[in-house]
């Protein structure tokens, strides 16, 4: 729709046209008049720059229904429009000093019903010829229930679905204020006019906490993460798994054209607007030094391209999907996805719909509730999920 003539009212306004906003709009649009307002282009910021990994089962081993819900959606949605879900195993390469911890954890997860096992180095190299582990990595934990998507295609397919269900998308339109009257949301102001609505879903990434600072404090801070693509001179698309290396601040996955994407190197930033969109030279060099230590053709790695983006982090690395108790009635927040927005989008959409409609869902609310944080300051210690150390801290 032309942003110069926005609708004057709606049932629900969604602030943010990234993958979370598009997913929420899709589920709500079948029953509500939904308007999505995006300050730029759809899926043009954190979503477009994401790696697209779906490792939600390893990320929520304490809430298996979260991973099951997301994976069921991705399998069913595969083939919708141009969207494709690539089912691919992941291997967490384990340094020698952590072998004992990794074995115990894999046994614990397997006994809990997860499709997880420990492989020694020879087994890994036999199953995945792209690896050459040497003496540094004596084995790894294999996670079977993982995969990846193209984030931009996923988000735009969700937006197309939402549009077919009646949602309206306004791009290049900034929301300037959430309107509140007598303790309840009554709409939003935008730079092209007011939209009245009894429900506002704020899914604006790291900007959410700034946008709502006069409404309710949200403990989300911006951080910068990076990706580069390597050409190894051989096709890695068929046999190469996804994975990550604890302590090295990297994860990796194959590209469907045979290249390898390496991401990570995440750090909090105090200047998200001015942060460079290019991968740091230090990160490129880190990957160049690391590649020969675990890739069979690592010495031949050629830099193809690289980029960096800004996302929103929470103190415990899990998102906030909630209608805060101290916020105006009708306000819903979906933010702080900490690099897991693409994989969590189906879960976020279901929870947002449940909050808006009052419908029951089998998904747990507690890991996403805002009141789990006693201190809601934006000044907290940033924890990088790309370090791979979280699982070992649990042990």
N, C-alpha and C positions, 0 to 999 in steps of 0.2 A: 504494500500500500504506500502511496505517496505520503512521505513524512510531513509535507506541508499541510495536509488535511487529515490529522489523526482522528480516530473515533473519539467521541466525547465521553463514552462510558463503556464499561466491560464488567463481566463477573469477576475476572481474575486478570491482574497485570503481572507479567513475569518480567523482572528486571535482569537482563542479561541473556544474550543469544549464543552462549557457548553450548557445549554438549549437555550440560545439566539443565539449562533453561529450555533447550529444544526437547529433551526427553520428558521434562515435566509438562510442557505444553501439549505434547502428543497425548499423554494420558488424560489430561484434563479437558482437552478440546471436544471430546465426544459428548460431554455433559454441560460444559460451561462455555460462555463467550470469553475467549482468551486472547489477550493482546500481549505479544512479546516485544519489548523495547530494548534495542541493542545500540550502544553508542557508536559502534563502527559497523563492520560487516559481520555476518553470521560466522561463528566459529573461527574468527580471524586472529584471536590472541592465544591464550594458553592451550585451547583445544587444537588449533591448527599446528602448534609446535610440539604437541605431545608425541611420545613414542608409540602409543596405541597398545601397549602391553595389557593383557588381561591375566593378572596373577592374583585374582581376588581370593581364591581358596587359600593359598599360602598366607595371604595378608589377614585373613579372618579365621584362623584355625580355632579360635575360641567361640566363634559364632558360625558354625557350618552352614546354617540356613542362608546366610548372606551370600556366600560363594555359590551355593546351589541355585539361588534365585537368579543371580546375574548370569551364570553359565547357561541355565535353561533359556533365558531370554536370548542370549547370543546365538545359541544353536537354532532356535526357532526363527530369529530375525535374519539369519544368513540367507542371502538370495533376494532380500527385499530391495528393489531398485538396484543400485550398483553396490550395495553393501555386501561385504564378505567377511566372515569370521574364519580365521586361519587357526585351526586346532594344532597346537604345537607343544611338545613337552619342554620343561625347563630343567636346567641342571645348575644347582648352586655349587660352584667349585669351592672346595674346602682346603684351606692351608693345613699343612701337616700338624701344627699345634692345636688344631680344632677338630681333629678327626673324632676323638672320643665324644665330644659334645654333639657333633653332627650325627653320629650313629645313634646316640641315645634319643635325640630329638626325632629322627626318622622312625625309630621303633615306636616311640610314643604316638606319633601321628598315624602310623600304619595301624596300630592297635585301636585307635579311635575311629578308624574307617576311612582315612584318607588314602588316596592312591599315591603313596610315597614310598620310596625305598632308597637304600644307600648303595652306591656303586663304587667299586674301587677304580683306581686310575686306568688299569688295563681294560676293564669293562666299558668305561666311558669312551676310550679311544676306539674300541672295537665297534660300539654302537654308533658313534658319531665321529667319522673319519676326519672331520674338520679340527678336532682337538689334538694337541701334542702337549701333554701336561708336564713332562719332565719330572724332576724331583720335588718341585715346589708344591704341587697339589696331588695328594695321595688318593683322592676320591672326591665324591660329591653326592649331594642329595638330589634325587630325581623327583620332580613334581609333575604328574601326568595331566592334571586338570588345569591347564593353562593354554594361552593362545594369544593372538594379536589381531588388530584391525587397523584400517586406515582411519585415523580420528576424524579428519575433515569429511570424508565420505559418510561416516557413521552419523555425524552431527547433521549434515545436510539432508540425509535420508530421513532422520527423525523429524526435521523441520518440514520436509515435503509431506510426510504423513500427517503432521499436526495441521498443516495448511489444508489438506484434503478433508480433515475432520472439522474445519471451520476456524482454526486459529488465524490471527492476523499478526504479521511480523512487520515492525517498523525498524528499519536500519538507519544508521547515521543519525540517530536521535538519542540525545542524552536525557536521562531522568535526573532532574535537579533536586527533587525533594519528595519524600513520602508525606502525604497529607493525612493528618490525624485530627479527629474531632471527638471530644468527650470520651477519650480512651479507646477509640477504635479507628482503624484505617478507613479512609474514605476515598483514597485514590493516590495519584502521583501528579506532580508537575513535571513537564518536559520542556525542552527548549523550543518546542513548537506548539505548546498548549497543554491544557489539563486533561487528564483522563480520570474520570470518577470510577471507583471500583471498591467493593467491600473487602476484597482480598488482594494482597500484594505479596508475591513470592520474590525474594531478593536472592538471585543466583549470579552475583556479579564478581565472583572470584575474589582476589585479594582486595578489591575495592569495596567489598561489602562492609568491612569493619569501619572504613572511613565514611562511607555513605550513611551508615546507621549510627554514627558516634553520638548524635544528639537524641537518638531514639532508644537504643539499648546497646551496651558494650558487648562487642564480639571479639574473642581472643584469636584473631587471625592476623598474621603478618606476612608480607611478601617475601618470596625467596626466588632466586634465580637458578635455573637448571639448564643443562646443555645436552646437545646431541651432535654426533658426527657420524658420517657414513664412510665406510671403508670398502674399497675394491681389493679383494685378496688375490685376484687373478684366477680364481676358480669359482665355480657355481656352488654357493652355499645354501641354495633355496630349498632343496629337497631333504637333506639329511641333517642339517645343522639345527640344534635346538635353541631355545631362548635360555637365558640364565643370568646369573650375577655372581660377583666375587666379594665376599665379606671383607671389609677393611680397605678395599681399593676404590670405593665410591663409584662403581660402574655396574651397569647391567648391559645386556646385549641381546639382540635378536636378529634373525635373518631378514633380509628384504626379499620380496618375491622375485626380484630380478637377479638374485644371486649375491648381492652385496650384503654387508653386515652393518647394522646400526648399533652404535655404542652410546649410551646415555649416562647421565649422572652428574657428578661434580657439582652438587647443589649447596648453595650457601645463602643465608639470609641477606637481604639488601635493604638499605635505607633509602635507596633512590630507584624505585621500580620504574618510574616513567623514563628516567635517563639511562637505565641499564642498557648495555650493548646487546644487540640482537645477534651478534656473532659469537661463535665458540671461542673461548679464550685460548691463546697460544699455549698456555700452561696445560690446559686440558688435552689439547691435541697432542702435545708432547708426552703427557702421561699415558695416553692410549697407545701412542707409538712405542713407548718403552714396555708397556704391558702386553701388547699383542703377541710378541714372540714367545712370551712365557706360557701361553696356553693355546695358541692357534697354530695349526700345522703350517700354514702359509703366512704366519704373522710377520716374518721378515720381509715379505713382499707387499705388505699392506700399503695401499695408495689412498691418500685422502681424497674423497670425492666432494663433499661439502659439509657444512656444519652450521649450527644455529643455536641460539639461546632464547629462553622465554621466561616469563615471570608467572608464578603460581602463588596460591595462598596456603599457608601452613597453620596448623593448630599445635598446641603444646604436646598433645599425645599422638600426633600424626593422623588422627581419624577426623572425618568431617563433622560438621554441625548441620543436622537436618532436623529442624525443630520449629515450633511456634513458641518462642520464649515466654515464660510465665510473666515476666516483668515488662513485656513489650505490649504495644497496643493490640487489641483484638483484631484478628484478620491479617497479622503480619507473620509470614513464614520465611525462614532463613535456610538456604542450602548453599553452604560455602566451606572453604578450608579443606579441599579434597586432597591436598598434599601430594600431588602427582598421580593420584588414583581416580581422577574424575571420569575418564573414559570408561574404565572398568566398573565404576560404581554408579554410573548413570542409570541403569535399570533399577537399581535399589533405591536411589534417590528419588526417581520419578514415582515409584510405588509408595514410598513414605510420604512424599509431598501430597500425592492424591489422597492418601489415607488421612492426613492432617486436615486437608481442605474439606473432604466429604464426610469425615467421621466413620468411614468404612473400616472394618477390621482387616488386619493383615497379619500373616504369620511372621513377618520380619520383626526383629527386636528393635525397640526404640532406644534402649539405654546406651548403646555405644555411640549414638549420634546426638544425644540430648545435650543441650547447652548447659544444663545445671550440673553436669559432671565436673565442671570447672569451678572451684572455689574462687580462684583469682581469674578475673576476666580481662586483665591487662593485656595489651598488645606487646608488652615488653617481656618476652619469655625466651628461654634457651631454645634455639632452633635445633631440631633433630632431623638429620638427613636420612630418609629411607633408602637412598641410593648407596649408603655405606654398607648395608646388608648386616649390620650388627644387632638389629633389634631382636632377632630370633635368639641370638646367643645371650642377650641380656635376660631373656625369659628363663634360661637354664641356670 
